[in-house]
Amino acid sequence: MNLFGFDERILALRDRAQGDVAPMFAQIDRIAEHNTQKVLAAFQKHKVAEHMFAGTTGYGYDDVGRDTLEKIYADIFHTEDAAVRIQFVNGTHAITCALFGNLRPGDTLCYVTGEPYDTIQSVIGIVGDEPGNMKQYGIEYRQVDMKADGTPDEDAVAAAVSDKTVKIAMIQRSKGYSTRESLSIAAIASLCNRIHAANPDCIIMVDNCYGEFVEELEPTDVGADLVVGSLIKNPGGGLAPTGGYIAGRHDLVEAAAARLTVPGIGKECGSTLGNNRAMYQGLFMAPHTVSQAVKTAVFCARMMELLGYQTEPTSATARHDIIQMISFGEPEALKAFIRGIQFGSPIDSYVTPEPWDMPGYDCPVIMAAGAFIQGASIELSCDAPMREPYVAYMQGGLTYESGKTGILLAVSEILKYQSKQV
């Protein structure tokens, strides 16, 4: 069916790409089945029932649905405790609560995977002069850059964290706006082993955004003490309206919760306002929804490779998160691709994206984001900082069928742009 009027060249590219990625899709399906069983088993263990979907107001005391959901998250991530709250406004907020909750003046935070994501930099105090950043509280920041090949420099990491003032070693699983590879669970496991050997008291914390359910294991299965993410990314399954999660050691989660609320209250308060059903159902759907996003990314990679563009990961590379990077090398082709993604959205498809100065970024950013949930990266979206080397970061796709259509529309815009350059 060709309701969008795609020309024969696009349809031929589509058919070839679909054939090329079929083996990768089979592997994605196997991972989704494993993770679905893991989530289902946790639901059954904790006897999820209808009454748990009722929300609370005000203080949110005795919210059995909220408390049970946190036990389910702890089981899925194989941790002692978890905080799953709609009060987290985004992943950066959840990460910040975990950091401030567990760092004290005189402590050192060491990012062991290079420069952190843009919105974290103002939290730390690397850029800007926002009130209350970590430097203003006497928390030192250090950074271990990745090696030239984009992999962690484990020897340098071990040397850096051997300093006993290093309280938290931070691992960013996804690439952010860098061009390195996202980290596999195997790579995270190796880092955790080196860090714990060099400094057994060091807390290993992982920014898990975009990575949940992409592999069979999570960072806390391989040595991480704390893992943090956003509910409008993978684990919300496209249904959670907002929120974030922190899972890990009980004392670390409690300290983060005290930062979210106040000391003495921690996780005891936090009303859910009728959102429990969406958060439960989103988590249940998450392994499948993530598989749809991963398939969309793989198909996108193959289509763009057939057009001659460089991709990371390539269409034949095992996935460690839902992000697909495409290198355009110049701004207009990038804009054309992002326009096409927006045109393929169910919401605001008539809108033409333009670069703008988004809060927390050091240059204009262009973003296609026609989502049911504002800013939801598990829905088909694409964003790019307007700076060299003009790289787009595409992610999401609630269904592969809709994601594939969005990619075809983006390719159509690319071909229109190319035809004007001839």
C-alpha positions in Angstrom: 0.0 0.0 0.0 1.3 3.4 -1.0 -1.1 6.0 0.4 1.7 8.7 0.6 2.6 8.4 -3.1 6.2 7.3 -2.7 8.0 7.1 -6.0 9.4 3.9 -7.4 13.0 4.7 -6.3 11.9 5.0 -2.7 9.9 1.8 -2.8 12.8 -0.1 -4.3 15.1 1.2 -1.6 12.5 0.2 1.0 12.2 -3.3 -0.4 16.0 -3.8 -0.5 16.5 -2.4 3.0 13.8 -4.6 4.5 15.4 -7.7 3.0 18.9 -6.6 4.3 17.8 -6.1 7.9 15.6 -9.2 8.3 18.4 -11.1 10.3 18.8 -8.2 12.7 15.0 -8.0 13.2 15.0 -11.7 14.3 17.5 -11.0 17.0 15.5 -7.9 18.1 12.4 -10.1 18.5 14.3 -12.6 20.6 15.4 -9.9 23.0 11.9 -8.4 23.2 10.5 -11.8 24.1 13.0 -12.3 26.9 12.4 -8.9 28.3 8.6 -9.3 28.1 8.8 -12.5 30.1 11.0 -10.7 32.7 8.5 -7.9 33.1 5.5 -10.3 33.1 7.1 -12.4 35.8 7.6 -9.3 38.0 4.0 -8.3 37.6 2.9 -11.8 38.6 5.2 -12.0 41.6 3.8 -8.8 43.0 0.2 -9.7 42.3 -0.7 -6.6 40.3 -4.4 -5.9 40.6 -7.0 -3.4 39.5 -7.0 -1.5 42.8 -3.4 -0.5 42.3 -4.3 1.7 39.4 -6.2 4.1 41.6 -4.2 7.3 42.2 -3.6 9.4 45.2 -3.7 13.2 45.8 -2.1 15.6 48.2 0.7 14.0 50.1 0.3 10.6 48.4 0.6 8.5 51.6 0.0 4.8 51.4 -0.2 4.7 47.6 -0.1 0.9 47.1 0.1 1.2 43.3 3.1 3.5 43.4 4.9 1.4 46.0 4.2 -1.9 44.2 5.4 -0.4 40.9 8.7 0.5 42.6 9.1 -3.1 43.8 8.6 -4.3 40.2 11.2 -1.9 38.9 13.6 -3.1 41.6 13.0 -6.7 40.5 13.4 -6.0 36.8 16.7 -4.2 37.4 17.7 -6.8 40.1 18.3 -4.1 42.8 17.4 -3.5 46.4 15.1 -0.6 45.8 13.7 1.9 43.3 12.0 5.2 43.1 9.6 5.6 40.2 7.9 9.0 40.3 5.9 11.3 38.1 7.5 14.2 40.0 10.8 13.7 38.0 10.3 16.2 35.1 12.9 14.4 32.9 15.9 12.2 33.0 18.3 15.0 33.8 16.2 15.8 36.9 16.3 12.2 38.1 20.1 12.0 37.5 20.5 15.3 39.4 18.6 14.1 42.4 20.7 10.9 42.5 23.9 12.9 42.3 23.0 15.7 44.8 21.5 13.1 47.1 24.7 11.1 47.3 27.5 13.7 47.0 28.7 16.0 49.7 31.1 19.0 49.8 34.6 17.6 49.3 33.4 14.7 47.3 34.4 14.2 43.6 32.2 13.2 40.7 34.1 11.5 37.9 32.5 11.1 34.5 34.4 8.1 33.0 32.8 8.2 29.6 33.9 11.7 28.5 31.9 14.8 28.4 28.4 14.4 29.8 25.2 15.2 27.9 24.5 18.9 27.4 21.8 19.4 30.0 24.0 17.8 32.7 26.8 20.3 32.1 25.0 23.2 33.7 24.0 20.9 36.7 27.7 20.2 37.3 28.8 23.7 36.5 30.9 22.9 33.4 29.0 25.6 31.5 26.9 28.5 32.6 26.6 30.0 36.0 23.3 28.6 37.2 22.6 29.0 40.9 23.1 25.8 42.9 25.3 23.9 40.6 27.7 21.3 42.0 30.8 23.5 42.0 29.0 26.0 44.1 28.5 23.3 46.8 32.1 22.3 46.8 31.8 19.2 44.8 34.7 18.6 42.5 34.2 17.4 38.9 36.7 15.3 36.9 36.4 13.7 33.5 38.1 10.8 31.8 37.9 11.2 28.0 37.2 8.3 25.7 40.0 6.9 23.7 40.5 7.9 20.1 38.5 5.0 18.9 35.5 6.0 21.0 35.9 3.3 23.6 36.4 3.8 27.4 40.0 4.3 28.5 39.9 1.7 31.3 43.4 2.2 32.5 42.9 6.0 32.8 39.5 5.3 34.5 41.1 3.0 37.1 43.8 5.6 37.8 41.2 8.4 38.2 38.9 6.6 40.6 41.7 5.3 42.8 41.6 8.7 44.4 39.5 8.0 47.5 37.7 11.4 47.2 35.9 10.0 44.1 32.5 9.2 45.5 30.7 8.6 42.3 31.9 7.2 39.0 29.4 8.2 36.3 28.8 6.2 33.1 26.7 7.6 30.3 25.4 4.6 28.4 24.2 6.6 25.3 26.3 8.7 23.1 24.3 12.0 23.7 25.3 14.5 21.1 28.8 13.0 20.7 29.7 10.7 17.8 31.1 7.8 19.8 29.4 4.4 20.0 26.8 3.9 22.8 28.1 1.5 25.4 27.1 -2.2 25.4 26.3 -4.0 28.6 29.5 -5.9 28.1 31.5 -2.7 28.0 29.7 -1.4 31.1 30.5 -4.7 32.9 34.2 -4.3 32.1 34.2 -0.7 33.4 32.4 -1.7 36.6 35.0 -4.4 37.2 37.9 -2.0 36.8 36.3 0.7 39.0 35.4 -1.6 41.8 38.9 -3.1 41.8 40.5 0.3 41.9 38.1 1.8 44.5 35.7 -0.7 46.2 33.9 2.2 48.0 33.2 4.2 44.8 29.5 4.3 43.7 29.0 3.4 40.1 26.0 5.2 38.6 24.8 4.7 35.1 22.7 7.2 33.0 20.6 4.5 31.4 18.5 6.8 29.2 17.6 5.3 25.8 19.1 1.9 26.8 16.4 0.1 28.8 15.3 -3.3 27.3 17.5 -3.0 24.2 19.6 -5.8 25.6 18.7 -8.7 27.8 20.7 -7.4 30.8 20.8 -4.0 32.4 23.8 -2.1 34.0 22.7 -3.2 37.5 23.1 -6.8 36.4 26.8 -6.3 35.8 28.0 -4.2 38.7 26.4 -0.8 38.6 25.2 0.4 42.0 22.6 2.9 40.7 20.8 3.3 37.4 18.7 6.2 36.3 16.3 7.0 33.4 13.3 8.7 32.1 9.7 7.3 31.8 9.1 9.2 28.6 11.8 7.2 27.0 12.1 3.4 26.9 10.5 2.1 30.2 7.4 4.3 29.9 6.4 2.3 26.8 4.9 5.5 25.2 2.1 5.6 27.8 3.7 7.1 30.9 2.8 10.8 30.7 6.0 12.0 32.6 8.4 10.9 35.2 11.6 9.1 35.9 13.1 6.2 37.8 16.1 5.5 40.0 17.0 1.9 40.9 19.9 0.5 43.0 21.2 0.1 46.5 18.6 1.0 49.1 20.7 3.7 50.8 21.5 5.4 47.5 17.9 5.4 46.4 16.7 6.7 49.7 19.3 9.5 49.5 18.1 10.5 46.0 14.5 10.4 47.2 15.3 12.8 50.0 16.7 15.2 47.4 13.5 14.8 45.3 11.2 15.6 48.3 12.9 16.4 51.7 14.9 14.6 54.3 12.7 12.7 56.7 10.0 12.1 54.0 11.9 10.6 51.1 9.7 8.1 49.3 6.8 8.3 51.7 5.2 11.2 49.9 4.4 11.7 46.2 0.9 11.5 44.9 0.3 9.8 41.5 -2.8 11.7 40.5 -4.4 8.9 38.6 -1.4 8.0 36.5 -0.6 4.5 37.9 -2.5 2.7 35.2 -0.5 4.4 32.4 2.8 3.7 34.2 2.0 0.0 34.8 0.7 -0.5 31.3 3.6 1.5 29.8 6.1 -0.7 31.6 4.3 -3.8 30.5 4.4 -2.7 26.9 8.0 -1.3 27.1 10.0 -4.4 25.8 7.8 -4.6 22.7 7.7 -0.8 22.2 11.5 -0.6 22.5 11.8 -3.4 19.9 9.7 -1.3 17.5 12.0 1.7 18.0 15.1 -0.4 17.5 13.6 -1.9 14.3 12.9 1.7 13.1 16.5 2.7 13.8 17.9 -0.3 12.0 15.7 0.3 9.0 16.6 4.0 9.0 20.3 3.1 9.1 20.0 0.8 6.1 18.0 3.3 4.0 20.5 6.1 4.7 23.4 3.8 3.9 21.8 2.9 0.6 21.7 6.7 -0.1 25.4 7.0 0.7 25.3 8.5 4.2 27.4 7.4 7.1 25.5 5.9 10.1 26.4 4.9 13.6 25.5 2.2 14.5 25.4 0.7 11.0 22.4 -1.4 10.1 24.4 -4.6 10.7 25.7 -3.6 14.2 24.2 -5.0 17.4 22.2 -2.3 19.3 22.8 -0.9 22.8 20.2 1.9 22.7 17.5 3.2 20.5 19.5 6.1 19.0 20.4 6.2 15.3 23.0 8.7 14.2 23.2 9.9 10.6 26.1 12.1 9.5 25.1 14.7 6.9 28.1 16.9 6.8 26.1 20.0 5.9 23.1 21.8 7.3 20.5 21.7 4.6 20.4 18.0 4.0 20.1 17.5 7.8 17.1 20.0 7.9 15.5 18.1 5.0 15.7 14.8 6.8 14.3 16.3 10.1 11.4 17.9 8.1 10.5 14.5 6.7 10.4 12.9 10.2 8.1 15.7 11.4 5.8 15.2 8.3 5.6 11.5 9.3 4.4 12.3 12.9 0.8 11.7 14.0 0.8 15.0 15.9 1.8 18.4 14.3 2.7 16.7 11.0 1.9 20.0 9.2 4.6 21.9 11.2 8.0 22.7 9.7 10.8 22.4 12.2 13.3 25.2 12.5 16.4 25.5 14.7 16.0 27.3 18.0 17.8 28.1 21.2 16.6 25.3 23.5 17.3 25.7 27.2 20.4 23.8 28.4 22.2 23.7 25.0 25.1 25.8 23.7 23.9 26.2 20.1 20.6 26.1 18.2 18.9 22.7 18.0 16.4 21.5 15.4 14.0 18.9 16.4 11.2 16.8 14.9 8.9 15.8 17.7 5.3 15.2 16.8 4.5 13.2 19.9 1.5 12.3 22.0 3.6 13.0 25.1 5.6 16.2 24.8 9.3 15.4 24.4 8.8 11.6 24.5 11.9 10.1 22.9 10.3 6.7 22.6 8.0 8.2 20.0 9.5 8.9 16.6 11.6 12.0 16.9 14.9 13.4 15.5 17.0 16.2 16.8 20.3 17.8 15.9 22.6 20.5 17.2 23.2 23.0 14.4 27.0 22.7 14.4 29.6 20.7 12.5 29.7 17.9 11.5 25.9 18.3 11.2 24.8 15.0 12.7 21.1 14.0 13.3 20.1 11.8 16.2 16.9 9.8 15.5 15.1 7.7 18.0 11.8 6.1 18.8 8.8 4.7 16.9 5.8 3.4 18.8 5.2 0.9 16.0 7.6 -0.2 13.3 5.0 0.4 10.7 4.6 4.1 11.6 8.3 4.5 12.1 9.1 3.0 8.7 6.6 5.4 7.1 8.3 8.3 8.8 11.7 7.2 7.5 10.3 7.0 4.0 9.0 10.5 4.2 12.4 11.7 5.5 14.1 10.0 2.6 11.6 11.6 0.2 12.6 15.0 1.6 16.3 14.1 1.1 15.7 13.2 -2.5 13.8 16.4 -3.1 16.7 18.4 -1.7 19.3 16.5 -3.7 17.3 17.0 -6.9 17.5 20.8 -6.4 21.3 20.6 -6.1 21.8 19.0 -9.5 
